[in-house]
Amino acid sequence: MNLLNFSNTFPDETSCKLKWKEMRDKQGVVCPHCGSTSHYWKSDKECYECKQCHYRQGLRANTIMHQSRLPFRYWFVAFHLLTSTKKSFSAKELQRQLGHKYYEPVWALLHKLRSVMGRRDSEYTLEGIIELDEGFFTTEIDDNEKNKPLKRGRGSQKKSKVLIMAESTPVDAEYNKKTSNKIRKVNHIKMIVIDDLKAETIDNQVEMHIDNNAVIDSDNSTSYTNLSKLIAEHRPKVIPNELIGKALPWVHIAISNAKRILLDIFHDIKPEYLQNYLYEFCYKFNRRYFGEWQFERLLVASVSYKNQFRYHIR
């Protein structure tokens, strides 16, 4: 949905509220008290009443807007901005665009949406041939680490470890000519922040996010020694540094693109919130061909999940 269409479709608070109710009715309202799916709509109170136990819940209840007091139109503007650009939108810029006085609620709004993107993607597992590798993203030093000497390399306090997985299918020579000599085409990706590179940690993530009939291509790291027991086939290779981009192309394209977006738009990121930014990157990458349908799909996800994002801005 482009800017002009958005302005015409949602010109005021009422139009946004009606659309939100339409999406809730379409997805189905569930009573949190008895589990019933049959409700009355009480227009005088703007709430749903359960036909079975008469429990009432507001239009925002048990969705991403649960307990939010921000106007519906703020949320719809955020839906539009996050889905209309390939990159992202900072909370400070959204605050300016909305003309809102306080930064914190706008920042929380965006992170709630990013957390919903992650929950939606977590319902799906990666299948087929998977590229797997780890990346190291620069983040702020945690308060508990600030007084300690700064380490170098991958163990630095300024580096957060991320496991990257990408569905990557080899292509034939004819397709290769049409796609700038890429030897693989990519489907979906996942990026998961991890505490360490121990084999046990990697194994847990692979079991959660990759189908057990998949084939994994990776380097010969000792972190991947148990993968052959978890999936159909593991094909580790000793890969020189200068060839890593060719052996695992889409993993490293995803890493470089994500790092560039984070650096350009957000500058410094606290490690505890890095996962949410990666959720957004993966969600939009996985739906890169949806076009204007991205707006509608984010609405569906937002009415389907109750907000679970908790935060404390210091």
N, C-alpha and C positions, 0 to 999 in steps of 0.2 A: 504494500500500500504506500503510494507516494504521499508527499506532504499535503498537496492540494486535496486529494481524496480523503485523507485523514481529517483535515479541517472541515470538509463538507459533511462527512459522515458523523463525526463526533464534535459538534460545535459547542456543546455545553455539558454540564454535569448530568442533566436528565438523560441525554442520549447515551452517555457512558453507562449510567446505572441500568437503563433498559437493556443494553447489550449484555451487561454482566448477568442480569437476571435470565436473559435468553440462554446464555451459555450454561448457567447453573441448572436450568430446567432440562436442557438437552443432555447434560451429563448425569443428571439424577441427583436429588438431594437425599441424603441419608441422615436419619435421626441419630445423634450421638448417644442418646439415652437408651433407646430400645432397639435401634437398628432398622426400623421401618423405613420404607422408601415412598410411602404415601403421605402427602402433605397438602394442606390448604395454603394458599397465599393470602395473607391478610394485608390488603393494600393500605388500610388506615395506619397500621403499625410498621409497614414495610418489613415484614418478617414471614418466615414459614412456620406453620403449626402442624405438628405431627398428628395424623388422623387417629393414631392408636393410643399414644400416651399424652398428647396435647402439649408436648415440650415445644417451646418456641426457639427459633434461632434466626438471627439477622441475616441480611443478604451477604454480608462479609464473612460470617461465621464459618469456620472449618475450611477456609480457602487460604490463599496466600495473603489476603487482606485481613486475616483474623486479628481482631483487636487494633487494627490500624484506624487512625482518625484522619488520615490524609484524604483529600477529595478524590473521588473516583477518577476525575479527569487527570490528576497527577499520575495516577497509575497507568492510564491509557496513553498518555504522552510518553511515559517510560517504555511501555510495550512497543510503541511505534518506533522510538529512537533506537532501541536495542535490536529491533528486527529489520530496520531499514538501511543499516550500514553493515559492511563486512567487518568493520573494526569494532569499536565499542564507544561508550560515552562515560565520561567521568562524572562523579557525583557533584563536583564543584560546578561543572558546566551545566548539568541538569538543574541545579539550584538556581543558577543565573537565568536560565531559560524560563523556569517556573516563577521566578521572582519570590521564592520562599525565603523567609527570614533566617531559618535555622538549617545548618548543614547536616546534622546527625540524622534526622528522619528521612531525608532524601538519600543519604548514604545507605541507610538500612533498607530502604525500599529497593534499591538496586541489588543489594546483596540477597534480599529475599527472593528476587526474581532469578538471580544466578543459582541460588540453592535449589530452586524448583527445576531449573534446567538440568542440574546434576541428578536430581531424583528421577526425572523422566528418562534420562539416558541410562541410569543404573538398571532400568528394567530390561535392557537388552544386553546380550552377550555377543562378543565378536566371534565370527566364524570364518572358515576357510583357511587361507594362508595369512599368517600374522607376522608382521615385523615387530620386534620387541627390542627396546633399548632404554637406557636411563639418560635423563638430562639434568642439568644443574642450573637452577634459576636464581638470579640475584634477588635477595630480599633484605629487609632491614634486620639488624642484629637484635635478637631477643633481649629483653631487659635483664634476664638472668645471666646473659653471656657478655654483657658490655664491659665488665671489669676484667675479663679474662684476656690473655694475649690472643691476637688475631692469628688464626691458622691460615695456611695457604692451601690452594688446590681444592679438591672435591670435599675435603673435610672442613672447609672454612665456615665460620659462623654466619657468613653472608650468603651462603649457598643453600638452597633447599633442594632436596632430591626428589625427582619426579620420574615415575615409571610411565613410558609411552608405548602404546600398543596401536597398531594400524593394520586394518584389513588391506592386504596388498596382493593383487593378483598379477602374475606375469602376463604380458600381452604379446601378440604375434608381430612380425616385422611390418605388416601393412598398417596395423594400428599405431605402431611405433613411429612411423613417418608422419602421422597426423598429429602427434602429441609431443612435439619438440624432443624426440629421441628418448622419451621416458620408457624404461623397460618394464614398468609396472603401473597399474592403475589402482587408485585408492578408493575405498568405500567409506567405512566409518573408522573413527579413532577414539581412543580414551587416554586421558592423562590423569594419573593418580599421584598425589603427594605422599611420599613414604618417609618413615623415620630413619631408615638405614638400608644398606644394600645386602643384608644377610639373606641367604638362600631361603630361610623360612618366611621372611617378609615377602619376597618375590613370589614364592609358592602360593601364599594366601591370596595375593592379588590376582594371580593367574587363575586360580580356582574360582574366584568370584566373577571375573570379567571375561573369561575366554571359554568357549565351548570345548568340551573334552574330546571332541572329534577334530579339532583344529590342528594345523601344522604351524609350528613356530620357527621363524628364521631369526637368529640372533648372533652376536659375537660369542667368543669362547670364554666368557666371564665365569668365574667360580660361583657367582650368584645364581647361575642358571643350571647348576648340576643336577637338580631333581626334576626339571621340567618334563623330561621324557616319561616320567611316571604319571604325569597329570593329564597329558594330551596324547593325541594319536601319534605324533611324530615331532621330534625336536631336531633341527638341523643347524647346530652351532658351527661357526667358521672362525678361523683366525683371520681377522680383517685388519690390514694396515690402516693407520690413521688417514692417509691420503685417499683411501678407497671406501671409507665408511659411508660416504654420501651416495655411492653407487650401489653398494651391497644392501643398504637399508635406506633407500631414498626417501620414502614418505615419512618415516619417523623423524628424520633430520630436517625435512622441509617443515613439518609441523612444529618442531622445536624452534627453528629460526623464526617462523612467522609469529608464533606465540610470544617469543621474547621481544620481537620488534614492536608488537602491539602494546605489550605491557610497558615497555620503555617509553614509547611515544606518548601514551595517554595517561598512565598512572605513575610513572617515574619510580617512586619508592613504594613497596608493598610489604606489609607485615606478613611474616610467614604463616600465621594462623588464618589469613584470608586468601592466600594464594590459590587454594583449591577452588574457591568460588570463581575466581577469574578464569581459571582453566576450564571449569564447567561451562562457562559462557563461550569460550573459544571453541571447545569441542562440540557443543550444542549447535552453534551456527555453522561450523564446518560440516557436521553431519547432515545438515539441512540446507546446504549451499545451493541446491537446485529447486528448492521450494518456492523461491521468488516471493510474491505477495502473500502466499499462504503461511509464511513464517509468523505473521502477526496473529492469524487465527489459531495456529497450533500452540503459540505461547499462551493465548487466552485459555485454551482447553487445559493445558498443564496447570495453569494458575488456579482454575476453579476446582481442579481434581485433588490438590494437595493442601493440607493444612500447614500453615507456616510453622517451621521448626527452627528457624534461624535465631540464634541467640548471640548477643554481642555486648561489648563494653568498650567504648571509645575512651582512651586515656588522654 
